[in-house]
Amino acid sequence: MPDSDAVRRIALSLPDTSEKTAWSMPTFRVAGKMFATLPEDETSIAVRCPKEEREELVLAEPRKFWIAGHEAQFAWVRVRLSALEDDAELTDILADSWRQAAPTRLLEAHPELGLPTTG
């Protein structure tokens, strides 16, 4: 089961990522734009998720995903670390959130993160 140390290690391994404390919690940013947080007691993460995909995600795996009330109006979803299978699943979730926040120059520079190639 991944923990907050794994979140930090994986998030900070993504290109141009930094950690910054905001709202009394660790946040992770790509090129200055937030893509993940470690809220409260660091047993979950909040990540970017398009609003149109959140409901389906939560309905499909409610033990793993939920929408925090104060984040309902934003394109974020919570993920329970204890419900994740392994670091590979955490990596996929963090990389997906990173892609949503990363500027085009980084997306184009890092096709190994599963991004479509342009051309």
C-alpha positions as CSV (number, residue, x, y, z in Angstrom):
1,M,0.0,0.0,0.0
2,P,1.5,3.4,-1.0
3,D,2.0,6.0,1.7
4,S,2.7,9.7,1.8
5,D,6.5,9.0,1.3
6,A,5.6,7.2,-2.0
7,V,3.4,10.2,-3.0
8,R,6.3,12.6,-2.5
9,R,8.8,10.4,-4.2
10,I,6.6,9.7,-7.3
11,A,5.2,13.3,-7.6
12,L,8.7,14.8,-7.3
13,S,10.0,12.4,-10.0
14,L,7.7,13.9,-12.5
15,P,9.3,16.6,-14.7
16,D,9.5,20.2,-13.4
17,T,7.6,19.3,-10.2
18,S,8.1,21.0,-6.8
19,E,6.6,20.6,-3.4
20,K,5.1,23.7,-1.6
21,T,3.1,23.9,1.6
22,A,-0.2,25.6,1.1
23,W,-3.3,25.6,3.4
24,S,-1.1,23.8,6.0
25,M,-0.6,20.8,3.7
26,P,1.9,19.6,1.1
27,T,1.0,20.4,-2.5
28,F,2.7,19.3,-5.7
29,R,3.1,21.6,-8.6
30,V,4.2,21.3,-12.2
31,A,5.7,24.6,-13.6
32,G,4.0,26.3,-10.6
33,K,0.5,24.8,-11.3
34,M,-0.9,22.5,-8.6
35,F,-1.7,18.9,-9.6
36,A,-1.8,17.0,-6.2
37,T,-2.2,17.6,-2.5
38,L,-1.7,15.5,0.6
39,P,-4.6,16.8,2.8
40,E,-5.3,16.4,6.5
41,D,-3.5,13.3,7.9
42,E,-1.8,12.3,4.6
43,T,-3.9,9.1,4.2
44,S,-5.4,10.4,0.9
45,I,-4.4,12.6,-2.0
46,A,-6.4,15.1,-4.0
47,V,-5.7,15.1,-7.7
48,R,-7.1,16.8,-10.8
49,C,-9.9,15.0,-12.5
50,P,-12.2,16.4,-15.2
51,K,-15.6,17.0,-13.7
52,E,-17.4,15.0,-16.4
53,E,-15.3,11.9,-15.4
54,R,-15.5,12.2,-11.6
55,E,-19.0,10.8,-10.9
56,E,-18.3,7.7,-13.0
57,L,-15.0,7.2,-11.2
58,V,-16.5,7.5,-7.8
59,L,-19.5,5.2,-8.7
60,A,-17.2,2.6,-10.1
61,E,-14.8,2.5,-7.2
62,P,-16.3,4.3,-4.1
63,R,-13.9,2.6,-1.7
64,K,-11.0,4.3,-3.6
65,F,-12.4,7.6,-4.8
66,W,-14.6,10.3,-3.4
67,I,-15.4,14.0,-3.9
68,A,-14.7,16.2,-0.9
69,G,-17.6,18.6,-0.3
70,H,-15.4,21.8,-0.4
71,E,-13.9,20.5,-3.7
72,A,-17.1,19.6,-5.5
73,Q,-17.2,22.8,-7.6
74,F,-13.6,22.1,-8.8
75,A,-12.1,19.5,-11.1
76,W,-10.5,17.4,-8.2
77,V,-11.1,14.0,-6.8
78,R,-9.8,12.4,-3.6
79,V,-8.0,9.0,-3.6
80,R,-7.6,6.8,-0.5
81,L,-4.0,5.6,-0.4
82,S,-5.0,2.5,1.6
83,A,-7.2,1.4,-1.3
84,L,-4.5,1.5,-4.0
85,E,-2.9,-1.7,-5.0
86,D,0.7,-0.5,-5.3
87,D,3.0,2.3,-6.3
88,A,2.4,1.6,-10.0
89,E,-1.3,2.5,-9.6
90,L,-0.3,5.6,-7.6
91,T,2.1,6.6,-10.3
92,D,-0.6,6.3,-13.0
93,I,-2.9,8.5,-10.9
94,L,-0.3,11.2,-10.2
95,A,1.0,11.2,-13.8
96,D,-2.6,11.6,-15.1
97,S,-3.1,14.6,-12.8
98,W,0.4,16.0,-13.8
99,R,-0.6,15.8,-17.5
100,Q,-3.7,17.9,-16.8
101,A,-1.7,20.7,-15.2
102,A,1.5,20.6,-17.2
103,P,2.1,23.2,-19.9
104,T,2.3,22.2,-23.5
105,R,6.1,22.5,-23.6
106,L,6.4,19.8,-20.9
107,L,3.7,17.5,-22.5
108,E,5.6,17.6,-25.8
109,A,9.0,17.1,-24.1
110,H,7.8,14.0,-22.2
111,P,5.9,11.6,-24.5
112,E,7.1,8.7,-22.2
113,L,4.4,9.8,-19.8
114,G,1.8,8.3,-22.1
115,L,1.0,11.4,-24.1
116,P,0.1,11.3,-27.7
117,T,2.8,12.4,-30.0
118,T,2.3,15.4,-32.2
119,G,3.0,15.3,-35.9
